[in-house]
Amino acid sequence: MQRTYIGQRLLLALLKEPNAQVFFAHKVLACNLRRKTVTFEDLKWQPQDGKPSKVDNGPAVAEDKASRRNTVTYNFMIGADGAHSAVRQQLMRESNIDYEQSYVDALWCDFVIAPDREGHHKLDPAYLHVWPDKERVFIVQPDVGGSSRGGMVAPGAEFARLKEHPEEIETFFQSSYPGVIPSRMSAASVREQFLRKEHLSLISIKCGQFGYEDSCVLLGDSSHTMPPFYGMGMNTGLEDVRIFFEEFLDPAHREASTKTFCPKGVIQAYTEYRKPDVQSMTDIARRHLNELKRGIPSRAIAARYQIESGLQKYFPTLDYVPMYSWIVFGHERVSVAQRKDYYQRILFSIVFTGLCTVPTLALIAQMIG
């Protein structure tokens, strides 16, 4: 399920909350964490009856009519403003925090695969579909309403060449991702979407501090940004919200006598707990691109994947769970799941590599699968 669809549903739910006010098309221009102020620009400001619109979102509001800017005073701020967070940038100015930013040497283009004539998915919605091609990959996953979302990943030079020579797009897809054209998408649709849609950089961000004192916290992509290859970017952000409130803020309120929104020490405790998990998830997502581009390089590795799945399904008493299942289908900490997976892989290698030949592994996988 895509971010846009989930975001729309969350926004609709927020609009029903009686104590929430929602302002659209307001850009954060600056914030002062020490003074607890944020300055917004109303991008669609229109005078009504000769009077400028006002933001009623705090105890103190000052309006600059000429520039359409509103400065708001807050008690507590949640910076969930994405990978290029203005709140995080201000945090870096006012605090000494570690920060790391890197890019994958590739670009991403999003494609929509329409449903068939009966409104069904053209590809089995129970699976992630991958076309590996060395330095490129095409990934398709199901979406709502019978449609699917495809993502093309390729070096920037490849994107530039196809943009300059659009007549080569169909040939490129047929050679690199056979079966996409014409079974899943028409050549015209592929070309139109490639030329119309934005070609996105793939950025990874690690931040050493997730807030300022006890008046501001960073959640989601503002505190950690990862490539989309493990499908956990938004999930990790939603998990931030759950952990911050359920495991830190709510218990602190029950234990503390203060009436402040965020008791002292909560943000620092949350940062120390959450940072190793989100940074590990960022590394995993980045490494997973190499696995997707390689595909399944040998029958032995394919057999291993099938055996691992079979152990989890048919022998639950062994408590053998692949790391992907731990991370995606539960609330296990990523750092803990990594350690468990490390020891499981050692055990797996000792037992099966030592006792079985490659043909035997393939036979066992066939029996289990």
FIRO-215948 format. One line per field, with one value per residue (C-alpha): x negated, y, z negated. Coordinates in steps of 0.02 Angstrom, whole numbers, plus 32768, in hexadecimal, padded with zeros to 4 digits. Example, Ala and Ser with C-alpha at 12.3 -4.5 7.8 and 13.67 -1.06 7.14 Angstrom:
BEGIN
x = (7D99 7D54)
y = (7F1F 7FCB)
z = (7E7A 7E9B)
***
This chain:
BEGIN
x = (8000 7FB8 7F8C 8008 809D 806C 8049 80F3 814B 80E7 8110 81CA 81C1 8165 81EB 826B 820A 825E 81BC 8159 8148 8104 80B1 8089 8001 7F9D 7EE1 7E6A 7DF0 7D94 7DA1 7D4C 7D42 7D07 7D95 7E11 7E4C 7E6D 7E84 7EF6 7F19 7FCA 7FAB 8061 8089 811C 8166 821C 8283 81E0 81A1 8113 8130 80F1 80A6 80F3 807B 8030 802C 7FD3 7FE6 7F95 7FBB 7F53 7FD5 7F58 7EFE 7F8F 7F2A 7F6B 7EFE 7F49 7F15 7F21 7F12 7EDA 7EAF 7EAA 7E39 7E7F 7E54 7DF7 7D49 7D20 7D64 7D5B 7D6E 7CD7 7C70 7C93 7C6C 7BC2 7BA3 7BD0 7B85 7AE8 7B2C 7AE4 7B30 7B0E 7B56 7B2F 7B7B 7B8F 7B3D 7BE4 7C8C 7D3E 7DD6 7E84 7EFD 7FB5 7FEF 80AA 811C 8159 8204 8256 8205 8189 80CD 8068 7FE7 8007 8025 7FE1 7F2E 7EAC 7E78 7DC4 7D6A 7CB0 7C34 7B86 7B80 7C3A 7CD9 7D95 7E02 7EBF 7F30 7FEF 8053 810A 8194 813E 80B0 7FF7 7F64 7EC1 7E1B 7D8C 7CDD 7C4A 7BAB 7BC5 7B6B 7BEC 7C7A 7C26 7C0C 7CC1 7D02 7C9A 7CCB 7D7E 7D8D 7D1A 7D87 7DEC 7D50 7CFD 7D90 7DA0 7CE8 7CD3 7D7F 7DCA 7E84 7EAE 7ED9 7F5B 7FA1 7FA8 7F98 7FA5 7F0B 7F68 7F91 7EDE 7E9B 7F1C 7F01 7E43 7E40 7EC6 7E96 7E0A 7D68 7D3F 7C99 7C87 7C49 7C16 7C12 7BD8 7BEF 7B9A 7C21 7CDE 7D12 7CEA 7CF1 7DA4 7E02 7DE3 7DD6 7DAD 7E15 7E14 7DA7 7D6D 7D06 7CDC 7CF0 7CD4 7CE2 7D88 7D3F 7D76 7E22 7E0B 7DF6 7EA7 7EB9 7E1F 7E67 7F0D 7EAD 7E54 7EFD 7F34 7E93 7E82 7F33 7F55 7EAB 7E65 7EDE 7F78 7F17 7EBB 7F60 7F9E 7F01 7EDE 7F40 7F1D 7FA7 7F32 7F53 7EA8 7E57 7D9D 7D2B 7DAC 7D62 7CB0 7CEA 7D4D 7CB5 7C42 7CC0 7CF8 7C59 7C02 7CA0 7CC5 7C0F 7C06 7CA6 7C58 7BBF 7C2C 7C96 7BFB 7BAB 7C4D 7C3D 7BA5 7C09 7C98 7C22 7BCD 7C6E 7C54 7BA5 7B9F 7C0E 7BBC 7BF1 7CA0 7CA9 7C6F 7CF9 7D7B 7D36 7D38 7DED 7E17 7DC4 7E2A 7ECD 7EC2 7E51 7E8A 7E41 7D93 7DBD 7D5E 7D98 7D44 7D12 7D8E 7E20 7DE1 7DD6 7E6D 7EF0 7ECD 7E8A 7DE1 7D55 7CEE 7C49 7C86 7CC8 7C1E 7BC4 7C3F 7C30 7B72 7B6F 7BF7 7B91 7AF8 7B5D 7BAE 7B06 7AB9 7B48 7B7B 7AD8 7A7C 7AFA 7B49 7B0B 7B58 7BCA 7C06 7C30 7C93 7CF1 7D1D 7D58 7DC6 7E13 7E35 7E71)
y = (8000 80A7 813A 81AD 813D 8127 81E1 820D 8198 81DC 828E 8266 821B 82B4 8329 82D1 82F8 8388 83CE 83CD 845B 8436 84B9 8490 84DE 8525 8519 851C 85A9 85AB 8576 85A9 8517 857F 85FD 8576 85D0 8597 8608 85CC 8612 8602 85CD 85E5 867E 86E2 877D 8769 8808 8868 880B 878D 86DE 86B1 8616 85EA 8566 859C 861C 86A0 86C7 8756 8775 87CA 8803 8832 878C 871B 86D3 8699 867E 8604 85E1 852B 84C6 8425 8407 8363 8374 82F8 8360 82DF 82BC 8374 83A7 845F 8432 83BE 8443 84BC 8435 8420 84DC 84E3 843E 83DB 833B 82B8 82B5 8246 8254 81E9 81C0 811D 812A 8115 8169 812E 8142 8110 80B5 8089 7FE4 7FED 7F59 7EE3 7EF3 7E98 7F0D 7E8B 7E97 7E67 7E18 7DA9 7E23 7DA8 7DC4 7E48 7E3D 7E66 7E74 7E73 7EB1 7EC9 7F86 7F9D 7F57 7F67 7F45 7F2E 7F20 7F1D 7FB9 7FD8 7FC8 7F42 7FB1 7F97 800A 7FF3 8041 804B 805E 8080 80E9 81A2 8199 8119 818F 8220 81B9 817D 822C 826F 81DE 81AC 8140 80C4 80AE 801C 7FBE 7FDE 7F95 7EFE 7ED3 7EFF 7ED2 7E51 7E34 7EE2 7F1A 7EF2 7E75 7EEE 7F99 7FDB 8029 80CE 80CC 80A4 8130 81AF 818A 8189 8233 8282 8248 8287 8226 821F 8216 818B 81D7 818B 81F7 81CF 824B 8240 8299 828D 832B 83CA 83CD 839C 840C 83C1 8310 82D2 8241 81E6 8218 82B6 824A 81BB 81A9 8107 80C8 8070 7FC5 7F6C 7FBC 7FFA 80B6 80E8 8052 808A 8139 80F7 808A 8129 8170 80D3 80BF 8177 8183 80D3 80A9 8152 81E5 818E 812F 81D0 822A 81A2 81A7 8263 82E5 836E 83AB 83D4 8378 8326 8303 831E 8299 8246 827E 824E 81A3 818B 81BC 8142 80B5 80D4 810E 8064 8017 809B 80A8 7FEC 7FF1 8075 8007 7F6E 7FCD 800B 7F5E 7F10 7F6C 7F02 7E64 7EA0 7ECA 7E21 7DBF 7D08 7CE5 7C29 7B92 7B79 7C25 7C0D 7B66 7BB9 7C3C 7BB3 7B4B 7BE1 7C01 7B4A 7B46 7BDC 7B93 7ADA 7AD8 7B6A 7B1A 7B40 7BF9 7C13 7CBA 7D14 7DC6 7E0C 7DBB 7DFC 7EAD 7EBA 7E53 7E7F 7EFF 7EAE 7F2D 7F30 7F29 7E90 7E3E 7E58 7DFE 7D6D 7D5E 7D5E 7CC9 7C70 7C7E 7C37 7BA3 7B8B 7B8C 7B0F 7A93 7A98 7AC5 7A40 79B5 79D5 79E8 7A69 79E9 79AD 7A5E 7A76 79D3 7A03 7AAE 7A5C 79E8 7A76 7AF3)
z = (8000 8036 7FC7 8020 7FFB 7F44 7F31 7F75 7EFB 7E68 7E9C 7EA5 7DF7 7DB6 7DFC 7D8D 7CEE 7C91 7C48 7CEB 7D68 7E16 7E84 7F39 7FA6 7F15 7F29 7E95 7EB5 7E0F 7D5B 7CBA 7C42 7BB0 7BC0 7BF6 7C92 7D45 7DDB 7E67 7F13 7F55 8009 803B 7FD3 8014 7FC2 7F90 7F81 7F7E 7EE5 7EEA 7EA8 7DFB 7DAD 7D05 7CC9 7C26 7B9E 7C05 7CBF 7D1F 7DD5 7E5B 7ED9 7F5F 7F68 7F33 7EA4 7DFC 7D63 7CE8 7C35 7BFD 7B5E 7BB2 7C69 7CCA 7D61 7DDE 7E77 7EDE 7F1E 7F3C 7E93 7E67 7DAF 7DB6 7E0E 7D81 7D01 7D53 7D44 7C8C 7C52 7C71 7CBE 7D31 7DDF 7E75 7F25 7FBC 8064 80C4 816E 81C6 81E4 81C9 8239 8200 8275 8262 82AE 82CD 82A2 832A 837A 82E8 826C 822D 8215 82AD 8238 81A2 8112 8092 80CD 80ED 81A4 81D2 8279 824C 82CD 8283 8263 827E 8236 824F 81B7 81B7 811F 8112 80EE 80C7 8149 81B1 81E7 81C3 81A6 8202 81DA 8256 820E 8281 8288 82A4 834B 8386 8358 83B2 8450 8456 8434 84C4 8537 8505 85A0 8549 84AD 84F3 852C 8484 8424 8495 8481 83C8 8384 83FC 83E4 83A4 8456 8493 8413 8380 83D1 8480 84D0 84DB 8421 83F0 845C 8422 8369 8377 83CB 835E 82B1 8244 823D 8186 812C 80AC 800B 7F64 7EC7 7E17 7D8A 7CE1 7C7B 7C8C 7C34 7BD6 7B18 7AEB 7B64 7C11 7C58 7D07 7D48 7DEE 7E81 7E28 7DB2 7E28 7EE4 7F41 7FF5 8019 803E 7F9F 7F9E 7EEC 7EFC 7ECA 7E56 7DF7 7DE7 7DA6 7D2C 7CF0 7CC0 7C66 7C04 7BD5 7B90 7B4E 7B07 7AD3 7ACB 7A83 79FA 79CD 79B6 7943 78D9 78D5 7876 78F6 7968 79F9 7A9C 7A9E 79F3 79E0 7A2A 7A9C 7B42 7B11 7AD6 7B77 7BE0 7B89 7B9C 7C4E 7CA5 7CB9 7D03 7D86 7DBA 7DCD 7E36 7EA6 7EC3 7EE7 7F66 7FC0 7FC7 8003 80A8 80D3 80AF 811D 81AD 81A0 8192 8162 81A8 8188 8169 80C0 8082 80C8 806D 7FCD 7FD5 7FEE 7F5F 7EEA 7F18 7EFD 7E52 7E1C 7E5E 7E35 7D9C 7D2F 7C92 7CD6 7CCC 7D6F 7DB5 7E49 7E21 7EA0 7E43 7D9C 7DDB 7E4D 7DF2 7D3D 7CC5 7CA8 7C99 7D38 7CDA 7C7B 7D1A 7D6C 7CDE 7CE1 7D9D 7D91 7D1C 7D7E 7E1D 7DC7 7D88 7E32 7E8B 7E12 7E1A 7ED0 7F26 7EC3 7EDB 7F84 8035 80A9 8101 8057 8023 80C2 80A2 7FEF 802A 80AE 802C 7FB2 8035)
***
